[in-house]
Amino acid sequence: MTETILPTTLVGSYPQPDWLIDKSKLMAAGPPRIRMQDVWRVPVDELESAQDDAVELTVRDLERAGLDILTDGEVRRESYFNQFANALSGIDLERSGEVLSRLGRPTLVPRVAGPIQRPSPVFVRDVEFLRAQTDRPIKVTIPGPFTMTRLVKDDYYNDEDDLIDAYADVVNAELRDLEAAGADIVQLDEPYLQSNAEEAAVNGIAAINRALAGIDGIKALHLCFGYAYVVKDKPSGYSFLSELEDSVVDQISIEAAEPALDLSVLKDLPSKSIILGVLNLADQAVENPKGIASQIRGALEYVTPDRLTIAPDCGMKYLPRTVAFQKLRSMVIGAAQVRREIEGR
């Protein structure tokens, strides 16, 4: 891992090239929960090769931007959720279910019709390919077990604890394989902890700990209020955050820029490292590095430099690629400015 203080990274996603995916079609539907293969512009028999090319372009962008910890931009995915969730056995791919989204809208989701199992690794080849593209530390993300139970229709278990345990077990098996394939950091994406705080208080921490059992490397968890283009009015504070102090998670990724989060909440996570969101993804204007540096200094009132990583608020996939790159450059420059101050240079 990098020994740089205030390292920079992504939350997970980076904009996919326009030649690879029809972003207007993707955005019109909202983040897909079931498969949405018609968004790809490339024929199925050429898709993997095209996605390989897109990963190489993404890695070069992220290296040029100056990021310390890379992902593959999730450019092979239609959403952070649906590729993994629909690769499991026990899901009826012919007949979807329907639930209400976090905004109260009816949404098509995977339907659980049998025992949830993982027939084979889902993202191992992706991690191996990314590992071959760069010498920098790499991170891979996967939807967390609590969020997956909120985005499926359960017609098999009919028991909340059994369902979440089944998802935690397949997530754990996947994470172990991804770590063995070369991932330096594994991250659970758990946005529904925030929007379902009462339910999360019952079994959220247990599910996270079960999913991360036996992982030796750095374990991260991302919380957010939803993609900026979907959720317009975000609360100014998290309804489920301090509870994560009791989890085995090492790093907690939060969005702080768009909601103007009161960073004093970081005092409630004394044993955790923080991945601080400093880029407002609801605004395509590129942040000034000085403003980013100011946000970082604000966090350093509550978190020591060795416990702080700098990132965008959330995934960047819905931004124009040129805007995303420029925002990342400003983020890197702002972080470097504060790093020099700390190091006395």
N, C-alpha and C positions, 0 to 999 in steps of 0.2 A: 504493500500500500504506500501511497504518497506520504512523505513526511512534511509536506508543505502545510503550514498553518492556514486556516481559512481556505481550504480547497474548494474548487468550484465544480459543479456537476449539473446534470439535468435531473428533473424529477423522474422522467422516463422517456416521453415521446418528443420527437422533433418532426417538423413538417415533411410529409412524403412528397417526392417529386411529382409535378403535375402530369408527367408522362406515365406515371405508374398508377395513379389513383384519381378517380373523379371526385374531387373534394366537394363540389357543389352538391352532388348526389349524397355524399356522406353527411354533409352538414344539414341537408334538408330533412334527414330522418332522425337526427340526434344520435348519440353514441349507441351503436347497435348492441343488443344483447344476444340475439340469435345471429347466425352467419349471414353476411351480406356480400356475397361474392361478386355481385354484379357491379360493385364499385371499382373493381380492378379493370384497367384499360388494356391489360396484357392477357393473351390467351392462357388458359390453364396450363398447357404443356410448356409454356415459356415463363411462367410466373416465378418459379423459384430462382431461375437465373437472373431475371429482372430485379427481383428483390435483393439478390446478392449484390448486384450493381448499385442499388439504392443504398444498401448498408455501407458500401465502400465510400460513396459520395458523402453520406452522413458523417462517417468517421473523419474524413478529411475536413469537412466543415467544422466539426467540433474541435479537432486539433488546431485548425487555423484560428478559431475563436479563442483558443487558449485554455479550454477546460482541462481540469486535472483528472477527473474521473468520468469515463465515457459510458454511454449505453449505445445500442444500435439504433436508437431513435424510435424503436418499436415500429419500424417502417414496414415490417411484414404483417402487421396486425390491422384489422378493421377497427378494433377498439382495444382498450387496455384489458377488457373483460372477455369478449366473446370467443376468441380463438381457444383459450385454455378451457373455458367453461363448456364448450361444445365438442371438445376432443375427448371427453370422458365417456366411458360406458355407463349405462343407466339413464342416459338422456335420449328421449324420443326425438330424433331429428326430423321426423315426418310431421309431427303434430306438436306445435309450440303451445306454451301456456300464456297466461296474461296476468300481470300484477300492476299495481299502481307504482309509478316512479316516485322519486323523492319530491317531485313537484306535483304529485297527485294525478298524473296522466296515465291512462291505460297504456301499457307497454308490453310488446311481445317478448317473452323470455324463454329460456330452455325449460322443458318439462321433465321432471324426474319421474321415470317410469320403472326404475329398477335400481339395484344397488350401485352407488357411485363408486367407480373404480377407475384406475388409470391403466389402460391396456399397454401403453408405451410412453416413454418420455415425450414431452410436447416441445420444449424449447432447447433441448440439448444441442442439436445441430446449430441453432442460432447462436448459442454462447460459444461453441467451438469456432464458428466462423468469425465472430467478433473478436475472440481472443487472438486469432491469426492476423487481424488487421492492425493491431496497435500494441505497443509495449506499456501503455498507461493502464492504471487500474480500471476494471470494468464492473458495471452493475447490471443486474437483470431484475426485472419486475414481474410480478405474478399477482393476479387478484387474490385477495385474502379470503379465508373461509367464512367470516361473518358476512362480508359483502355478497359473496356468492349465494348464501342462503336467502338474502333479500331480493335477489334477482333471478330466482327460479320459481316455478310452480311445482310444489311437492305433491305428487300423486302416488308416492310409494311409502315413504317412512312414516308420515303423519305423526312425527315426533320431533320437536325442535332440537333436542339434544342429540338424537341419533343422526339427524341430517347434518348438523354442524360438525359433529365428530367425523362423519364420513368425508366431508370436504376438507377438514383439517388434515386428515390422514393422506389424502391424495396430494394436497399441497406440500406436505412434508416430504413425501417420496420424490416429488418433482424438485424441490429445493435441494435435497441431498444430491441429486443427479446434476443439478446446475452448478453447485459448488464444486463437485468433482470434475466438471467440464471446464472449470477455469474462472468462474465468477468470483470476484473479490468481495462483492457486496450482493446480497440477495434482499429484495425489497417486497414487502406485501403492500398492495394497494387496498386500503380499507376506508373509502369515503363514507360508507354507510354507518360506520361507528358514530360519526358526527350527527347524521340525520336521524338515527334511531338510538339515541343515547340511553333511553330507559331499557330497551332490550339488550343493548351492548353491556349495560351494567350487570346483567344477569350472567351472560356466558361469553362476552366478547374477549376478555382477557384470557380465559381458559382456552378458547379456540386459537388465539394467537400463539400462546405458549405451546400448545399441542402441535401447531403447524411448524413451529421453529425448533422443536426438540431435536437435539443432535447436530445442529448446524454450528460449525466451529468458527466460521468467518464472521464478518460484520453483518448484523441483522438490522435492516431498516424497515420502517413502516411509514406510509404516506397517508396523511389525513387531508381532506380538502372539503370545500363547500360546493364543489361541482365545477365543470368547465365554465369559463367566463362567458362563452357565447350562449350557453344554456341558462345558467343561473345569473340573473342580473342584479338582484338585491341580496347581498351577502351579509350575514350577521357580523358583528364586530368582535365576537368572541366564540370560542369553541365550547360546545356543550359536553364534549367528551375528550379530555386531554390529560388532565392531571392523573386520571385513573391509570394511564399507561406507565406510570412510575412503577407499578406492580407487575409489569410484564418483563419478559426476557429480551425485549427489543433493545438494541444498542443505540440506534438513531431514530429520531422522529422527525418526519418531514412535514412542515406546516406552511400554509400560505399566509403571508403577513402583509404583502404590499397592497393588493387591491382592497382587502377589508380594513386596512389600517389597524392591524391587530395591536392591542396593548401588550407589549412584550414583557411586561412584568409577570405574565402568566408562566414564563419560563422558570421562574423560581419554584414552581410546583413540580419540576422535573429535575431534581438535583443530581440524579445518577445518569441521566441520559445526555447523549449528544443531540444537537439540533441541526437539521437541514432547514435553513431559513429561506423562505420565499421572498425575494426582493424585486421580482419583475411582475408588474401588473399586466396580465394577459388579456384584460378587457380593453386595453388601450394600445393601439398600434404605434403610438408615439414611442420613440426610443428613449429610454431613461438616460439622464445625465449621470456619468460615473460618480460625480460628487454627491448626488442624491443617494445613490446606492451605498456609497461609503458611509453616509450619515445613518442609513438604516442599520448597517452592520455595527457601527459604534453604539447605536441604541441597544442592540442585542447584547453587546459585550458588557453592558451594565449588569447583566444577569447571568451570562454564560462566559466561561473562560475561553480564550482563543482556541485551545486544543479540543474544545467540545463543539465547535461551530463550523458547519459547511454551508456554502452559499449556492443558491439554486433559484430557478424561476418559481413562481407560486405553484404551478401545476404543470401538466403536460402541455407542450407547445404545438401539437400537431395541427390545430385549427388555424394557426397564424400563417400568413405568407412566409415563405422560406427566407426571403431577403430580410424581412422584419425580424424574424426569430434570430437570425445570425447576428444582426446588428445589436439586438438586445443582449445577446450573450457576450458580445465583445465589450459592451459597456459594463456588464456585470463583472467580467474578468478584470477590467481596468479598475473598477471601484474596489474590488476585493484586494487587488494588488496595492492600491494606495493605502488601505488600512494595514495590510501586512507590513509594508515598509515602515509605517508609524510604530507598529509593535516591535519590529526588529531594530528600530533606531537607525534606519538607513534613510 
